[in-house]
Amino acid sequence: MERLVSEPRTADDLAKTLREAIQRLNRRVRQARPVGDLTFGQLSALTSILLAGALTPRELADIERVQPPTMTKIVGKLEERGLVIRSPHPTDGRQVILAPTEQGRAIYAQFELARNAWLSEHLEQLGPEDRDVLFRAAEIMQQVARS
């Protein structure tokens, strides 16, 4: 396979090259989704709720890096579609907890299947050696993410 970039020589070079590659790949994988009317913001919020278990709207807004009024609109749309439910907060009566519904989990699973299928199809085009390198790179990236 032809090299698209020269070998990084410093940690800064590697950081820039890796960050750009991750961003491009993430953008492309995000585009591989089933046809539907769920926006990227709604899907991102649903994903955060699924990964975190249950969150307050404020916690969700912080995770998604949006203002609370914006998150209120996103959560409202997800709730209208039956993808999340609001429950009373167990210790603070002024707050609610957001949790995914079974339908929300099913929609998320469809998106995950579509994304994984797209990526798998493209990874199959690589040789075994390149796939091994990517597998090792993924392990290293997980290690960096945990530190």
Disulfide bonds with the S-S distance in Angstrom:
none
